C-alpha cells in the first residue's frame, strides 16, 4: 500500500513535465561554470527549489482544476489524481502547501546568498504557480499562461540560477534563457492542443481555444525552431559558444513530433508532450556542453 500511494503522488507530480524546471537550471549552471564562478551548493539547491515549485504547481493544478470542474471523466491527458478519486481534495491541497513550503525552505539559502532579487523571483514563482489555475482570472484560463511560462521557465530561471552562483548577470545569460522558455511554451501548447475541445466546453480560454488549432500547431513549430537557433544568435552576438550551435540537432529530431502535431488529435499528443520534454533536456545538455568547449 505505501508503494502504491507513493506512485500516486509521483503520477500527480507529472514527472514528464519536470524537465521544464530542471533544464533552465542546467543551462544557468553551465554558463556559471564557463564564467569561472560555479557554485555547487547554490546549483544543487536551485535545482531542488525549481523542481519543488514545479511539483507544487502541478499539485495545485490538480486541485484547482478539480474544484472548477475542468477535469472530466473523458479527460485525454495524464490521470489527475483528485479527479480520478485516487486522493481526496483535502489531501491534494495539503500536499500543495507542503511542497511549496519545502520550496520556501530551499529558498532561504538562495535568498541568503543572492539577496532581494532571488526573494522576488521565488515569491513570484510560487504566487504564479498557485494562480496558474486558482482564482477567477487564473493564468491557465485566460491565455496568459504562455507568457508566464516563457518568462519564468526561460530568462528568469536561467538568469536566477546564474545570478545565485556568480552574483552577477548579463544579457548573454538572459538571451540564452529564451530557448528553454520557448521549449516550455511548446510543452504547454501541445498540452492545450490536446485538450482544446474539453477546455472550450469548460470555459478555459487557452490560446488554442481563443485562436484555433491551426494557431497552436504553428506556435508549437515556431517555439522549437526559434529555441534551437538561440545559440546561433548568441554566437553572432558574442563570438563564443560555437559548439553550442550543435543544439540545432533538435530540429530534425523534432520532425516526428511536428508531424503528429499537424496531423493527429487527442490522446496521441501525450506522446508528443513527453517527447518535447526530452527534446528540451537534450537541448539543455548539448547547449551546456557546447558552451563550455
N, C-alpha and C positions, 0 to 999 in steps of 0.2 A: 504493500500500500504506500509506504513512504516514497518508494521509487516511482510509483505511478503518479503521485502528487507532484513530485519534482518534474516529471516530464510535462505535466500540465502547465506548470509555471514557465518552463523553458519554452513550450509552444506559445504561450501568451506573450512571451518576450519578443517573438517574431525574429528568431536568430538570423534569418536570411537577409534582414534589413540592417543588421548591426554593422556591416561593412561601411555603411554611410557614416557612422560615428567614428569607426576606427581609422579609416583611410586618411582623413584630414590630419589626424594626429601623427600618422606615419610620415606624411609629406612634411608637416611642420617640423618634426624631429629631424628628418633628413636634411632639411635646409639649415637647421641649427647646427648639425654636425658639419656641414660644409663651411659654415661661418666660423667654426672653431670654438663654438660655445655650447656644445652638447651638455645637457644636464640630465643625467639618467633618472634621478628621483622625480624630477618635475615631469619628465616624459611619461614615466610609468603612472604617476598619479593623474596626469592629464588624460591618459588612455582610460584609466578606471573611471574617472569622472564623466568622460564623454559617453562611455558605454552605459553607465548608470542613468544618465539623463535620457538617453535613447530608450532604455528599457522602461524607465518611469513614464516616458511619453507614450510608449506602446501600451502600457497598462492603463494609463489614463484614457487613451483612445478606446480601449476595450470596454472600459466602464461607461464613459460618457456616450459612446455610440449606442450602447445597450439602453441606457436611460432615455435617449432620444428616440429609440425605436428604429434606428437606421439599419442595424443588423437584423436580417430576417432569416427564416429557415432556408430560403433558396439562395443564400449568400454564396458567391462564387470564389471569394478569396479564402485564404487560410482560416481555419477554425478560430472563432473568437470564443475564448473560454467562458465569459459571462453569458453570452447569448446561447451557447451550447449547453449551459447548465453544469459545466464542469467545476465552476467555482461560484460562490454567491456574490452578488453585487457588493455587499459589505466587505467581503474578503478581498475583492479586487481593489476597492477603494483604499483599504488598509495597506495593501501591498504597494499601491501607488505612492502613498505617503511615506512608507518605509524606504522605498528605493530612492525617492527624491531626497529624503533625509540623509541617506548614506552618501548621495552625491554632494550634499552640503558639507558633510564631514570631510570628504576628499577635497572639497574646495577650500577648506580652511587653510590647508597647507599652501595651495596655489595662491590664495589671496595674500598670505603671509609673505610669499616670495615675490609676487607680481604686483600687489597693491590694488588700488582702486579700479584700474581697467579690467582686471580679472574678476573682481567682485561684480562689476556691472555686467560683464559677459555671462557669468554664472547665473546671476539672478534673472536676467532676461531670458536665458536659455530655459530655465525651469518655468518661468511665467508663461512663455510662449508654448512650452511643452504641454502645460495644462490646458491653456486656452486654444490649443490646436483644435480641440473638439468640444471644450467646455464653453458654456455661455451662449448668449443669443447671437453674437457676432463671431463665432468660432472661426479661426483661420481656415480650417478644412471645409467649412460650409459656405464660405464667401468667395472662394477663388484666390485668396491671398496666400494660401499655403505654399505655392510655388516660389513666390518671392522670399518668404521666410526660409524655406529650405535652401534656396540658392545662397542666401547671405550667411545663415548660421551654420550650414554644413559645408560652407565654402570659405570665403575670406576670413570670417570671424574664427572658425575652428582652426584653420591653418595658422592664421596670424596670432591667435591666442596661444596656441601650442608653441610657436616660435618665440613669442614675447616672454612667456613664463620661463623659458630656458635662457634666452640671451639678454633679456631685459631691454630689448631694442626691437624696432620694427622698420620695414622699408616697403617700397612699392613692389619690388620683385616678389616678396612673400605674399602680399595681398593679391597680386595678379595670379600667382600660382594657385591660390585658393579658389579661383573661379572654376577651375576644372573639376575638383570633387563636388563643388556646389552644383554644377551642371549635371554631373552624373546622378546626384541625388534627385534633381528635378526629373531626370529620365525615369528613375525608380518610381517616384510619385506619379508621374504621368501614366506609365503602364498600369499602375495600380488603379488609377482613376478611370482609365480607358476600359479596363476590365469591368469596373463597377458602374459604368455610365448609366445603364438602364435603372439599376437599383437606386443609385444616388439621385437620379431625376425624380423617381417616384417618392423618395424620402425628402425631397426639397433641399438636397445637398448640392449647392451650386459650385461644383468644381469647374475648372477651366474646360474640360471636355463637355460638361453639361452646358456651360454657357456658350461655347463656340463650336461644339460638334466634334465628332470622332476624327474628322479629317485634320482639324487643328491639332488634336492630341498626337496623331501619328507624326505630323511634321515636327511638333515640339520634341518628341522623343528622338527622332533622327537628328535634328539640329543640335540638341543638347549633347549627344555623344560625340558628334563630329567636331563641334566647336570646342568641347572639352579636350579632345585629343590633339588639337592644334595649338593649345596654350603653350606647350614647350617650344614650339616654333616661334611664337610671338616673343617669348622670354629670351630666346637665343638672339633674335634680331635686336632686341632692346639692350641686352646686357653683354652679348657676345660670349656668354658662358652657357654651360649645360647642353653642349652639342649632343651628347649621348642620350640625354633625356628625350630627344626627339624620337627615339625608338618607341615612345609611347603611342605613336601613330599606328602601331601594330594592332591596337584595339579596334580600329575601324574595320578592317577586313574580318576580324574575329566577331564583330558585332553584326555582320551581314545576315546570318540566320535569324537573329532577333529582329532585325529590321523587316525581314520578310514576314515573320509571324505577326508583328505589329500591324503591318499594312494589309494582311490577308486574313488573319484569324480573329476570332472573338471569343469571349467567355473564358472558361477555366484554363484553357491552354496558355493564356497570358501569365498564369502563375509561374510557368517555366521561364518565361521571358524576364519576369521580375527577379527570380533567383539568379539567372544568368547575368543580368545587368549589375547586380551586386558583386558578382565575381569579376566582371569586367572592371568595375571601379577598383577593386582590390588589386587586380593585375596592373591597372594603370598606376596606382599608387606605388607599387613595388618597382615597376620599370622606371618611373619618373625618379623615385628616390635613389635607386642605384645609379641611373644615368647622371643625375645631378651631381653625384659625388665622385664620378670617374674623371 
